[in-house]
Amino acid sequence: MADTTETSSRDPARRTTDRFPPHVFFVVSAVFHYLGPAFAALLFGRVDVLGVAWLRIASAAAVFALWRRPWRLWGSMSRATRFTLVQLAVVLAAMNALFYLAIARLPLGTVGAIEFLGPLGLAALGVRSRRNVLALGLAVGGVYLLTDIRIAGEPLGFIFAFANAALFVAYVVLGHSISERQGGAGIDRLGLAMLAAAVAITPVGIVGALPTVVEPALLLAGIGVGMCSSVIPYVTDQLAMARLPRSTFALMLSILPATATLIGVLVLGQVPAPVEVVGVLLVVLGVAVHEVADEPPN
């Protein structure tokens, strides 16, 4: 049985978000999903990679704590929901750490393409029409082009990238399991998981973040990364997940390699080759062709 801790005072917020198609929230998430990491990559020369990951999660946890006070939900949650949140917390901590370890070694567009491969499998499980088979085929072709032409790089970077892709699947599955259309229950649960994720990553990340204590500019940059990477995209993910079937959400994630490539150009100067541009176009076309499945969101 789902936890019911929402009050009528949140109904206005619910009505406001319901005015927008869920795809709008997904697009916002897609942009910020890689905008934050691109800014984080600029910090790697001054702050340890795992230190940046800690700043991202800790600052996001602080925002959720001040904004939602999510710990109030814990007492009313079922044991199963608590276990799911603990799982999500571990996934968030490991996923973010591995993602940063990957982009420290590989182009952002390459990591974005690899990250999509897992959710593509989820989308395949929900395919029920020829149109969706075509959409998946286009998306797979685009991701293949984006990945295959970026063979150069440290092997360890690819290990981190594929491990991150596996955890991204877990994030989509667990994120859907905590999402809820009524009010902000899903966002509150996400906030609680983020607090736990901050605790989980602290042993491996806090030492690397210590230089920011004496350099306020770096600290503010780290907080900005947390807002762009873990608050805005994860909240908009919840708003989209609550109204989209998991298979639809998973296939729409195919746009992430395209956004990663574009942001890599604009922020990091990682200019794509012509074949990469073709890959991006195939990915976007696959998203456009995709037919929304007629199934409940969760």
C-alpha positions as CSV (number, residue, x, y, z in Angstrom):
1,M,0.0,0.0,0.0
2,A,1.4,3.4,-0.9
3,D,2.2,5.9,1.8
4,T,-0.3,8.7,2.0
5,T,1.2,11.6,3.8
6,E,0.3,14.4,1.4
7,T,-2.0,17.3,2.4
8,S,-4.5,19.3,0.4
9,S,-2.1,22.3,0.7
10,R,-0.1,20.8,-2.1
11,D,-3.0,20.5,-4.5
12,P,-2.2,23.9,-6.1
13,A,1.3,22.8,-6.9
14,R,-0.1,19.6,-8.3
15,R,-2.5,21.5,-10.5
16,T,0.3,23.7,-11.7
17,T,2.5,20.9,-12.8
18,D,-0.4,19.1,-14.4
19,R,-0.9,22.0,-16.8
20,F,2.4,20.9,-18.6
21,P,2.8,17.8,-20.6
22,P,5.2,15.3,-18.9
23,H,7.5,15.5,-21.8
24,V,8.3,19.1,-20.9
25,F,9.7,18.0,-17.6
26,F,11.7,15.3,-19.3
27,V,13.3,17.9,-21.7
28,V,14.3,20.0,-18.7
29,S,15.8,17.0,-17.0
30,A,17.7,16.0,-20.2
31,V,19.3,19.4,-20.5
32,F,20.4,19.7,-16.9
33,H,21.4,16.0,-16.7
34,Y,24.6,16.9,-18.5
35,L,24.8,20.6,-18.0
36,G,25.8,20.1,-14.4
37,P,28.4,17.4,-15.1
38,A,29.9,19.6,-17.8
39,F,30.4,22.3,-15.2
40,A,31.8,19.6,-12.9
41,A,34.3,18.6,-15.5
42,L,35.7,22.2,-15.3
43,L,36.3,21.7,-11.6
44,F,38.4,18.5,-12.0
45,G,41.6,20.5,-12.3
46,R,41.1,22.0,-8.9
47,V,39.1,19.4,-6.9
48,D,39.4,15.6,-6.8
49,V,36.8,13.8,-9.0
50,L,35.2,12.0,-6.0
51,G,35.3,15.3,-4.1
52,V,33.2,16.9,-6.9
53,A,30.8,14.0,-6.7
54,W,30.5,14.5,-2.9
55,L,29.8,18.2,-3.4
56,R,27.1,17.4,-5.9
57,I,25.3,15.0,-3.7
58,A,25.8,16.8,-0.4
59,S,24.6,20.1,-1.8
60,A,21.6,18.5,-3.3
61,A,20.8,16.8,0.0
62,A,21.0,20.1,1.8
63,V,18.6,21.7,-0.7
64,F,16.1,18.9,-0.3
65,A,16.5,19.1,3.5
66,L,15.7,22.8,3.6
67,W,13.0,22.7,0.9
68,R,11.1,19.5,1.7
69,R,12.1,18.3,5.2
70,P,11.7,14.7,3.8
71,W,12.6,13.0,7.1
72,R,9.1,13.6,8.2
73,L,8.0,10.8,5.9
74,W,10.1,8.1,7.5
75,G,7.8,7.2,10.4
76,S,4.8,6.7,8.1
77,M,6.6,4.6,5.5
78,S,6.2,0.9,5.1
79,R,9.2,-1.4,5.5
80,A,9.2,-2.1,1.8
81,T,9.3,1.6,0.9
82,R,12.1,2.2,3.4
83,F,14.1,-0.6,1.8
84,T,13.5,0.9,-1.7
85,L,14.8,4.3,-0.5
86,V,17.9,2.7,0.9
87,Q,18.5,0.9,-2.4
88,L,18.0,4.2,-4.3
89,A,20.4,6.0,-2.0
90,V,23.2,3.5,-2.6
91,V,22.5,3.7,-6.4
92,L,22.6,7.5,-6.4
93,A,25.9,7.6,-4.5
94,A,27.6,4.9,-6.7
95,M,26.1,6.1,-9.9
96,N,27.2,9.7,-9.5
97,A,30.7,8.7,-8.4
98,L,31.2,6.3,-11.3
99,F,29.8,8.9,-13.8
100,Y,32.3,11.5,-12.7
101,L,35.2,9.0,-12.8
102,A,34.1,8.2,-16.4
103,I,33.8,11.8,-17.7
104,A,37.2,12.5,-16.2
105,R,38.6,10.0,-18.7
106,L,36.2,10.1,-21.7
107,P,34.3,12.7,-23.7
108,L,30.9,13.6,-22.2
109,G,29.1,12.5,-25.4
110,T,30.7,9.0,-25.2
111,V,29.7,8.5,-21.6
112,G,26.2,9.8,-22.3
113,A,25.8,7.3,-25.2
114,I,27.0,4.4,-23.0
115,E,24.7,5.5,-20.2
116,F,21.7,5.2,-22.5
117,L,22.3,1.5,-23.4
118,G,20.8,0.2,-20.2
119,P,17.5,2.2,-20.3
120,L,17.3,1.1,-24.0
121,G,16.8,-2.4,-22.7
122,L,14.0,-1.2,-20.5
123,A,12.3,0.4,-23.4
124,A,12.6,-2.8,-25.4
125,L,10.6,-4.6,-22.7
126,G,7.7,-2.2,-23.3
127,V,7.7,-2.4,-27.1
128,R,4.2,-3.4,-28.4
129,S,4.1,-2.0,-31.9
130,R,6.0,-1.9,-35.1
131,R,6.4,1.8,-34.7
132,N,8.2,1.3,-31.4
133,V,10.4,-1.3,-33.0
134,L,11.4,1.2,-35.6
135,A,12.0,3.9,-32.9
136,L,14.2,1.5,-31.0
137,G,16.1,0.6,-34.1
138,L,16.8,4.2,-34.9
139,A,17.9,5.0,-31.4
140,V,20.2,1.9,-31.2
141,G,21.8,2.9,-34.5
142,G,22.4,6.5,-33.3
143,V,23.9,5.3,-30.0
144,Y,26.1,2.8,-31.9
145,L,27.5,5.6,-34.1
146,L,28.0,7.9,-31.1
147,T,29.8,5.2,-29.2
148,D,31.7,3.3,-31.9
149,I,33.6,6.3,-33.2
150,R,35.0,7.2,-29.8
151,I,37.2,4.1,-29.2
152,A,40.1,6.2,-28.0
153,G,40.3,6.7,-24.2
154,E,41.4,4.9,-21.1
155,P,40.0,1.4,-20.7
156,L,39.2,2.2,-17.1
157,G,37.0,5.0,-18.3
158,F,34.8,2.6,-20.2
159,I,34.6,0.3,-17.2
160,F,33.3,3.2,-15.2
161,A,30.9,4.3,-17.9
162,F,29.3,0.8,-18.4
163,A,29.0,0.4,-14.6
164,N,27.3,3.8,-14.5
165,A,25.0,2.6,-17.2
166,A,23.9,-0.4,-15.2
167,L,23.2,1.8,-12.2
168,F,21.3,4.2,-14.3
169,V,18.9,1.4,-15.1
170,A,18.5,0.8,-11.4
171,Y,17.8,4.5,-10.9
172,V,15.0,4.5,-13.5
173,V,13.4,1.4,-12.0
174,L,13.7,2.6,-8.4
175,G,12.8,6.1,-9.3
176,H,9.5,4.9,-10.9
177,S,8.8,2.8,-7.8
178,I,8.9,5.9,-5.5
179,S,7.2,8.3,-7.9
180,E,3.6,9.3,-7.2
181,R,1.2,11.6,-8.9
182,Q,-0.4,12.9,-5.8
183,G,1.4,16.0,-4.7
184,G,5.0,15.8,-4.0
185,A,5.3,12.4,-2.4
186,G,7.8,11.2,-5.0
187,I,9.9,14.3,-4.6
188,D,9.9,13.9,-0.8
189,R,11.0,10.3,-1.1
190,L,13.7,11.3,-3.5
191,G,14.9,13.9,-1.0
192,L,15.1,11.3,1.7
193,A,17.1,9.0,-0.6
194,M,19.4,11.9,-1.4
195,L,20.1,12.5,2.3
196,A,21.0,8.9,2.7
197,A,23.2,9.0,-0.5
198,A,25.1,11.9,1.0
199,V,25.9,9.7,4.0
200,A,26.9,6.8,1.7
201,I,29.4,8.8,-0.4
202,T,31.0,10.8,2.5
203,P,33.6,8.2,3.4
204,V,35.1,8.2,-0.1
205,G,34.4,11.8,-1.2
206,I,34.7,14.2,1.6
207,V,38.5,14.3,1.7
208,G,38.7,15.2,-1.9
209,A,36.2,18.1,-1.3
210,L,38.3,19.7,1.5
211,P,40.1,22.2,-0.7
212,T,36.7,24.0,-1.2
213,V,36.6,24.9,2.5
214,V,39.3,27.5,2.0
215,E,38.1,28.6,-1.5
216,P,34.5,29.9,-1.4
217,A,34.4,30.2,-5.2
218,L,35.0,26.5,-5.6
219,L,32.4,25.7,-2.9
220,L,29.8,27.8,-4.7
221,A,30.7,26.1,-8.0
222,G,30.2,22.7,-6.3
223,I,26.9,23.8,-5.0
224,G,25.9,25.0,-8.4
225,V,26.8,21.6,-9.8
226,G,24.6,19.9,-7.2
227,M,21.6,22.1,-8.2
228,C,22.1,21.6,-11.9
229,S,22.9,17.9,-11.6
230,S,20.9,16.4,-8.8
231,V,18.1,18.8,-7.8
232,I,16.6,20.1,-11.1
233,P,16.9,17.0,-13.2
234,Y,15.9,14.5,-10.5
235,V,12.8,16.6,-9.5
236,T,11.7,16.9,-13.1
237,D,12.4,13.2,-13.5
238,Q,9.9,12.5,-10.8
239,L,7.3,14.8,-12.4
240,A,7.8,13.0,-15.7
241,M,7.9,9.5,-14.2
242,A,4.7,10.0,-12.3
243,R,2.8,10.5,-15.7
244,L,4.8,8.4,-18.2
245,P,5.0,4.6,-18.5
246,R,8.4,3.3,-17.6
247,S,9.0,2.0,-21.1
248,T,8.2,5.4,-22.6
249,F,10.4,7.2,-20.1
250,A,13.2,4.8,-20.8
251,L,13.1,5.2,-24.6
252,M,12.9,9.0,-24.3
253,L,16.2,8.8,-22.4
254,S,17.7,8.1,-25.8
255,I,17.8,11.9,-26.3
256,L,20.5,12.0,-23.6
257,P,23.4,11.2,-25.9
258,A,22.3,14.1,-28.1
259,T,22.1,16.5,-25.2
260,A,25.4,15.3,-23.9
261,T,27.1,15.8,-27.3
262,L,25.6,19.3,-27.6
263,I,26.6,20.4,-24.1
264,G,30.0,18.9,-24.7
265,V,30.4,21.3,-27.6
266,L,29.0,24.4,-25.9
267,V,30.7,24.0,-22.5
268,L,33.7,21.8,-23.0
269,G,34.6,22.5,-26.6
270,Q,34.3,18.8,-27.5
271,V,33.3,19.2,-31.2
272,P,31.7,16.1,-32.7
273,A,32.8,14.4,-35.9
274,P,30.3,14.3,-38.8
275,V,29.4,10.7,-38.0
276,E,28.5,11.7,-34.5
277,V,26.1,14.3,-35.9
278,V,24.4,11.6,-37.8
279,G,24.2,9.5,-34.6
280,V,22.6,12.4,-32.8
281,L,20.0,12.9,-35.6
282,L,19.1,9.2,-35.5
283,V,18.6,9.3,-31.7
284,V,16.3,12.3,-32.0
285,L,14.4,10.7,-34.8
286,G,13.9,7.6,-32.7
287,V,12.4,9.7,-29.9
288,A,10.1,11.5,-32.4
289,V,8.9,8.2,-33.9
290,H,8.2,6.5,-30.6
291,E,4.6,5.8,-29.8
292,V,3.5,6.3,-26.1
293,A,2.4,2.9,-24.7
294,D,-1.1,2.7,-23.2
295,E,-0.1,1.5,-19.8
296,P,-0.1,2.8,-16.2
297,P,2.9,4.9,-15.2
298,N,4.2,2.5,-12.6
